[in-house]
Amino acid sequence: MSRYEVHHFTLADGWINSWTIANNDGEETPDSFVTLSDAQAELNDFFMEIESEIHSGERPFKYAYERDEYRIFDTKTKNYVG
C-alpha cells in the first residue's frame, strides 16, 4: 500500500495531491509512493526536468516552480515529512 503523496500548494484548495498517473485508458488518477525516498526521487526528477526545460528554452523562467510549493505527505501519520 502506498503511503506518501506529493502535495502542491494551490490558491484555491491549499495543499492537495495533484500528482497524477495515467492508466492504460489515458485516465489520470492521483499517484502515491510506497517509500519516502520514492516520493522524494520523483519530486527531484520533476525539478530537474523543469530546470532542463528552462535551460533549453522550452519553458520560460516565469513558468518555473519553487520547491516550497511542494511537500511530501505521509498518509499514515497525516503529517508533512518533506
PyMOL commands that set and color helices and strands:
alter all, ss='L'
color gray80, all
select helices_A, chain A and resi 36-56+61-63+67-69
alter helices_A, ss='H'
color red, helices_A
select strands_A, chain A and resi 4-10+14-16+20-22+28-30+70-74+79-80
alter strands_A, ss='S'
color yellow, strands_A
deselect
rebuild
show_as cartoon
